[in-house]
Amino acid sequence: MQTNHRLNAMMLAIFSATALTAQTPKLQSVLDQLDAASAHFKSAQATVRYDNYTRVVRADEIQTGTMYVERSGSTNRMGAVFFDQGAKAPARVINYDSGMLQLYTPGTNQVDVFKAGDNQAKYESFLTLGFGGSGKALKQAWDINDQGTEMLSDGTQQVSTEKLDLVSKDPSVQSTFKHVTIWVDPVRGISLKQKFFAPDGDTRTAEYTNIKLNATVDTKPYAISKKANRIPH
Protein backbone atom coordinates (compact mmCIF):
# COMPACT_ATOMS: atom_id res chain seq x y z
CA MET A 1 0.00 0.00 0.00
CA GLN A 2 2.84 2.39 0.88
CA THR A 3 4.63 1.59 -2.38
CA ASN A 4 1.45 2.20 -4.41
CA HIS A 5 0.91 5.50 -2.62
CA ARG A 6 4.47 6.59 -3.37
CA LEU A 7 4.16 5.56 -7.01
CA ASN A 8 0.92 7.52 -7.26
CA ALA A 9 2.77 10.60 -6.04
CA MET A 10 5.69 10.10 -8.41
CA MET A 11 3.52 9.67 -11.50
CA LEU A 12 1.39 12.68 -10.64
CA ALA A 13 4.49 14.78 -10.07
CA ILE A 14 5.91 14.06 -13.60
CA PHE A 15 3.38 14.46 -15.85
CA SER A 16 3.20 15.00 -17.30
CA ALA A 17 -6.94 16.97 -12.49
CA THR A 18 -14.26 20.32 -8.50
CA ALA A 19 -16.66 17.95 -9.69
CA LEU A 20 -18.65 17.80 -12.91
CA THR A 21 -22.17 18.87 -12.01
CA ALA A 22 -23.51 19.09 -15.55
CA GLN A 23 -22.36 17.94 -18.98
CA THR A 24 -22.37 21.34 -20.70
CA PRO A 25 -22.33 21.54 -24.51
CA LYS A 26 -19.05 23.46 -24.37
CA LEU A 27 -17.33 20.82 -22.25
CA GLN A 28 -18.62 18.06 -24.51
CA SER A 29 -17.20 19.94 -27.48
CA VAL A 30 -13.79 20.10 -25.76
CA LEU A 31 -13.89 16.39 -24.98
CA ASP A 32 -14.83 15.63 -28.60
CA GLN A 33 -11.85 17.69 -29.78
CA LEU A 34 -9.57 15.76 -27.43
CA ASP A 35 -10.92 12.49 -28.86
CA ALA A 36 -10.09 13.67 -32.38
CA ALA A 37 -6.59 14.84 -31.43
CA SER A 38 -5.88 11.62 -29.53
CA ALA A 39 -6.63 9.52 -32.61
CA HIS A 40 -3.70 11.16 -34.42
CA PHE A 41 -1.31 11.52 -31.48
CA LYS A 42 2.11 9.89 -31.78
CA SER A 43 4.39 12.01 -29.61
CA ALA A 44 4.86 15.34 -27.87
CA GLN A 45 8.09 17.01 -26.81
CA ALA A 46 8.40 20.20 -24.77
CA THR A 47 10.50 22.44 -22.60
CA VAL A 48 9.13 22.33 -19.06
CA ARG A 49 9.37 24.60 -16.02
CA TYR A 50 8.36 23.15 -12.64
CA ASP A 51 7.52 25.22 -9.58
CA ASN A 52 7.25 23.08 -6.44
CA TYR A 53 5.71 25.19 -3.66
CA THR A 54 5.98 24.02 -0.03
CA ARG A 55 3.34 25.73 2.10
CA VAL A 56 4.95 25.12 5.52
CA VAL A 57 8.11 27.08 4.66
CA ARG A 58 6.44 29.21 1.96
CA ALA A 59 9.20 28.41 -0.49
CA ASP A 60 9.31 27.67 -4.22
CA GLU A 61 11.74 25.20 -5.74
CA ILE A 62 12.19 25.84 -9.46
CA GLN A 63 13.37 23.21 -11.92
CA THR A 64 13.59 23.39 -15.70
CA GLY A 65 14.18 20.75 -18.33
CA THR A 66 12.70 18.85 -21.23
CA MET A 67 10.26 15.98 -21.57
CA TYR A 68 8.55 13.77 -24.08
CA VAL A 69 5.55 11.46 -24.28
CA GLU A 70 5.41 8.88 -27.05
CA ARG A 71 2.75 6.37 -28.07
CA SER A 72 3.39 3.30 -30.19
CA GLY A 73 0.30 1.16 -30.58
CA SER A 74 -0.94 0.53 -27.05
CA THR A 75 2.46 1.28 -25.49
CA ASN A 76 3.15 4.61 -23.79
CA ARG A 77 6.65 5.89 -23.06
CA MET A 78 7.93 9.06 -21.49
CA GLY A 79 11.14 10.66 -20.43
CA ALA A 80 12.16 13.83 -18.64
CA VAL A 81 15.38 15.57 -17.60
CA PHE A 82 15.27 18.21 -14.86
CA PHE A 83 17.86 20.77 -13.79
CA ASP A 84 17.91 22.71 -10.53
CA GLN A 85 17.83 26.47 -10.99
CA GLY A 86 21.24 27.64 -12.23
CA ALA A 87 22.73 24.13 -12.44
CA LYS A 88 24.35 22.70 -15.57
CA ALA A 89 24.24 19.03 -14.60
CA PRO A 90 20.83 17.29 -14.42
CA ALA A 91 19.35 16.76 -10.98
CA ARG A 92 16.94 14.01 -12.07
CA VAL A 93 16.30 11.85 -15.11
CA ILE A 94 12.96 10.05 -15.44
CA ASN A 95 12.00 7.17 -17.72
CA TYR A 96 8.73 5.28 -18.07
CA ASP A 97 8.24 2.33 -20.40
CA SER A 98 5.95 -0.70 -20.35
CA GLY A 99 4.78 -0.31 -16.78
CA MET A 100 8.19 0.49 -15.28
CA LEU A 101 9.09 3.89 -13.86
CA GLN A 102 12.76 4.73 -13.25
CA LEU A 103 13.88 7.81 -11.31
CA TYR A 104 17.60 8.46 -11.69
CA THR A 105 19.58 10.83 -9.47
CA PRO A 106 22.98 11.42 -11.14
CA GLY A 107 24.49 12.91 -7.98
CA THR A 108 24.14 9.59 -6.14
CA ASN A 109 24.15 7.36 -9.24
CA GLN A 110 20.98 5.74 -7.89
CA VAL A 111 17.89 4.64 -9.80
CA ASP A 112 14.63 4.11 -7.91
CA VAL A 113 12.58 1.55 -9.84
CA PHE A 114 8.80 1.23 -9.55
CA LYS A 115 6.62 -1.34 -11.31
CA ALA A 116 3.01 -0.41 -11.97
CA GLY A 117 1.80 -4.00 -12.04
CA ASP A 118 -1.99 -4.31 -12.06
CA ASN A 119 -2.25 -0.52 -11.83
CA GLN A 120 -0.51 0.11 -15.17
CA ALA A 121 -3.62 1.49 -16.90
CA LYS A 122 -4.21 3.94 -14.04
CA TYR A 123 -0.62 5.16 -14.01
CA GLU A 124 -0.54 5.56 -17.76
CA SER A 125 -3.64 7.73 -17.52
CA PHE A 126 -1.40 10.18 -15.63
CA LEU A 127 1.05 10.18 -18.54
CA THR A 128 -1.68 11.07 -21.00
CA LEU A 129 -3.20 13.74 -18.75
CA GLY A 130 -2.99 16.56 -21.25
CA PHE A 131 -0.66 14.74 -23.64
CA GLY A 132 -2.55 12.70 -26.20
CA GLY A 133 -5.22 11.36 -23.88
CA SER A 134 -8.76 11.14 -25.22
CA GLY A 135 -11.73 13.08 -23.88
CA LYS A 136 -13.47 9.78 -23.20
CA ALA A 137 -10.59 8.56 -21.02
CA LEU A 138 -10.42 11.90 -19.21
CA LYS A 139 -14.12 11.70 -18.37
CA GLN A 140 -13.79 8.11 -17.15
CA ALA A 141 -10.96 8.90 -14.73
CA TRP A 142 -11.86 12.40 -13.51
CA ASP A 143 -14.82 14.55 -12.49
CA ILE A 144 -14.44 17.66 -14.65
CA ASN A 145 -15.33 21.30 -14.04
CA ASP A 146 -14.85 23.48 -17.12
CA GLN A 147 -13.59 26.87 -15.87
CA GLY A 148 -13.56 28.59 -19.24
CA THR A 149 -11.16 29.70 -21.94
CA GLU A 150 -7.77 31.27 -21.21
CA MET A 151 -5.01 32.47 -23.54
CA LEU A 152 -1.52 31.13 -22.82
CA SER A 153 1.78 31.30 -24.68
CA ASP A 154 3.29 28.08 -25.99
CA GLY A 155 6.63 29.80 -26.50
CA THR A 156 5.96 30.92 -30.05
CA GLN A 157 2.35 32.12 -30.08
CA GLN A 158 -0.72 32.77 -27.94
CA VAL A 159 -3.00 29.73 -27.76
CA SER A 160 -6.63 29.45 -26.72
CA THR A 161 -6.74 26.86 -23.93
CA GLU A 162 -9.60 25.39 -21.95
CA LYS A 163 -9.08 25.47 -18.18
CA LEU A 164 -10.33 22.18 -16.74
CA ASP A 165 -10.33 21.45 -13.01
CA LEU A 166 -10.21 17.73 -12.31
CA VAL A 167 -10.94 15.55 -9.29
CA SER A 168 -9.89 11.93 -9.55
CA LYS A 169 -12.55 9.26 -9.20
CA ASP A 170 -9.93 7.11 -7.47
CA PRO A 171 -9.76 7.80 -3.68
CA SER A 172 -6.08 6.75 -3.56
CA VAL A 173 -5.25 9.55 -6.00
CA GLN A 174 -7.27 12.06 -3.97
CA SER A 175 -5.13 11.24 -0.94
CA THR A 176 -2.13 12.51 -2.90
CA PHE A 177 -3.71 15.40 -4.80
CA LYS A 178 -7.13 16.88 -3.98
CA HIS A 179 -7.52 18.17 -7.49
CA VAL A 180 -5.56 19.12 -10.59
CA THR A 181 -6.09 22.01 -12.97
CA ILE A 182 -4.96 21.70 -16.58
CA TRP A 183 -4.90 24.31 -19.33
CA VAL A 184 -5.32 22.21 -22.46
CA ASP A 185 -5.19 23.09 -26.14
CA PRO A 186 -8.04 20.84 -27.32
CA VAL A 187 -7.13 21.20 -31.00
CA ARG A 188 -3.70 19.61 -30.50
CA GLY A 189 -4.64 17.60 -27.41
CA ILE A 190 -1.75 18.93 -25.30
CA SER A 191 -1.41 20.79 -22.01
CA LEU A 192 0.33 24.14 -21.78
CA LYS A 193 0.04 24.25 -17.98
CA GLN A 194 -0.85 21.94 -15.10
CA LYS A 195 -1.24 22.64 -11.38
CA PHE A 196 -1.49 19.92 -8.74
CA PHE A 197 -3.01 20.69 -5.32
CA ALA A 198 -1.95 18.48 -2.39
CA PRO A 199 -4.09 18.09 0.77
CA ASP A 200 -1.41 19.80 2.89
CA GLY A 201 -1.47 22.96 0.77
CA ASP A 202 1.61 22.22 -1.31
CA THR A 203 1.29 22.79 -5.05
CA ARG A 204 3.23 21.70 -8.14
CA THR A 205 2.92 23.79 -11.27
CA ALA A 206 4.25 22.75 -14.68
CA GLU A 207 4.41 25.04 -17.70
CA TYR A 208 5.15 23.61 -21.17
CA THR A 209 6.58 25.58 -24.09
CA ASN A 210 8.40 24.94 -27.39
CA ILE A 211 6.07 22.02 -28.03
CA LYS A 212 6.76 19.64 -30.91
CA LEU A 213 3.90 17.38 -31.88
CA ASN A 214 4.30 14.03 -33.65
CA ALA A 215 7.99 14.60 -34.44
CA THR A 216 10.68 11.93 -34.16
CA VAL A 217 11.92 11.72 -30.55
CA ASP A 218 15.63 11.54 -29.75
CA THR A 219 15.62 9.47 -26.55
CA LYS A 220 19.40 9.67 -25.93
CA PRO A 221 19.19 12.63 -23.52
CA TYR A 222 16.82 10.56 -21.36
CA ALA A 223 18.95 7.42 -21.19
CA ILE A 224 19.93 6.05 -17.78
CA SER A 225 23.34 4.48 -17.28
CA LYS A 226 23.30 0.70 -16.96
CA LYS A 227 26.01 1.09 -14.32
CA ALA A 228 23.74 3.05 -12.00
CA ASN A 229 22.70 1.43 -8.71
CA ARG A 230 19.09 0.29 -9.13
CA ILE A 231 16.83 0.16 -6.05
CA PRO A 232 13.51 -1.70 -6.54
CA HIS A 233 10.43 -0.49 -4.64
Secondary structure, 3 states (H helix, E strand, C coil): CHHHHHHHHHHHHHCCCCCCCCCCHHHHHHHHHHHHHHHCCCEEEEEEEEEEEECCCCEEEEEEEEEEEEEECCEEEEEEEEEECCCCCCCEEEEEECCEEEEEECCCCEEEEEECHHHHHHHHHHHCCCECCCHHHHHHHEEEEEEEEEEEECCCCEEEEEEEEEEECCHHHHCCCCEEEEEEECCCCEEEEEEEECCCCCEEEEEEEEEEECCCCCCHHHCCCCCCEEEEC
